[in-house]
């Protein structure tokens, strides 16, 4: 997780984006200026680890580059993609952990760490959301 943490995308306390000091609009990933009010007064904002499922879909085919992970018909697994609405209102597009394919709009989702494997075997840290237990 060092690469992502160094770029401050997430840490143990949640996803990190930015918030406009003037109008309080939130952004993920971080933004240098506010597209809502044009202010450049931005602050880091930790969005936490829990949000609600705003919308989702299932992907039945491998993604195209640059997200392609050299999956083929033999090793490809269906995956979910969704928008998670965090408490401040920002919506995060994320891959979803699939346990039983039963997602419901409004369902509580929790941030999970994950890794992706490059063709050379190197792993890349990333995040996804899964259904919050309990």
Secondary structure by P-SEA (a helix, b strand, c coil): caaaaaacccccccbbbbbbccccccccccccccccccccbbbbbbcccccccccccccccccccccccccccccbbbbbbbbbbccccccccccccccccccccccbbbbbbbcccccccbbbbbcccccccc
